Amino acid sequence: MPPSFRACRFPGAAAPDQLAAFEKEHSGWGYGISRIDRSEISRREPYLRNPPDFALAVAAEGAVEPVAAARMMLADAEARGAKFIGGAVRGLIRSGEHITGIVTSQGLIEADHVVLASGAGSVPIAASAGITLPIDAPPGLIVHSRPFGKRLNGLVIATELHMRQTAEGRIIAGSDFGGGDPGEDRLATAATLFAKVKANLFGSDALTMDFLTVGYRPTPRDGFPIIGNCGISGLYVAVMHSGVTLAPLIGTLAANEILSGATDASLSPFRFSRFA
């Protein structure tokens, strides 16, 4: 599994109060949070230009390389006997108050249980069975540099910039973890963002952008995951942001609920029924 990184959440204009609120809330959830001063920030991130007076270091936060993680989990599932069928899912097969399978570009597939974990694509699939998932999908533009020398040791989250460096040396960055409008000219937006990355790092004159990506982040209306039954038997929904970092845990809990028929109390706050 790709390495996780410690995070430094930096204050910006009018942000110290927000940072204090983040610290109080997440500490109450059991996060390991520590305040670090400018000298400690510079020790941890020596290439960071103009570090703030203080930041929060969050040991529990990190990053996962989504493609590498997905390939690893798929390979492990196949090794355990799972069968993968390539194709697009067109909708759900509903019989009364029960989901009995899915309609795909490769034909109909019958199933005792269908797990709907298709991110933003879950909305139209659920709608095919008359289920309305309260999910927004704000776009998020990310810039990716060409592989470069080591400049970042962790995940750095500032007011209008979050950035990290991958195992292959690419610095990837975005402006808002929750997503934001990339504008009509995505290349111009990406160029402005990448210039901000370079302005915040020493020794980055030769750093160049390789490409940009725009992803649509499946975000339930109240910000929390939707996990479990949606009022129709045979269908289990798992939609959230960030799905890739939560996938191993949610996959385990969901599998246990589906196979045993028992409910996991830890998932109670995340049921679809809260939107009723």
Secondary structure, DSSP 4 states (H G I P E B T S, - for coil): -PPP--EEEPP-TT-HHHHHHHHHHHHHTT--EEEEEHHHHHHH-TTBSS--SEEEEETT-----HHHHHHHHHHHHHHTT-----S-EEEEEEETTEEEEEEETTEEEE-S-EEE--GGGHHHHHHTTT----EE--EEEEEEEPP-S---SSEEE-SS-EEEE-TTS-EEEES-TT-----S-HHHHHHHHHHHHHHTBTT-TT--EEEEEEEE--EETTSS-EEEE-SSBTEEEEE-TTHHHHHHHHHHHHHHHHHH-PPPGGGGGG-GGGG-
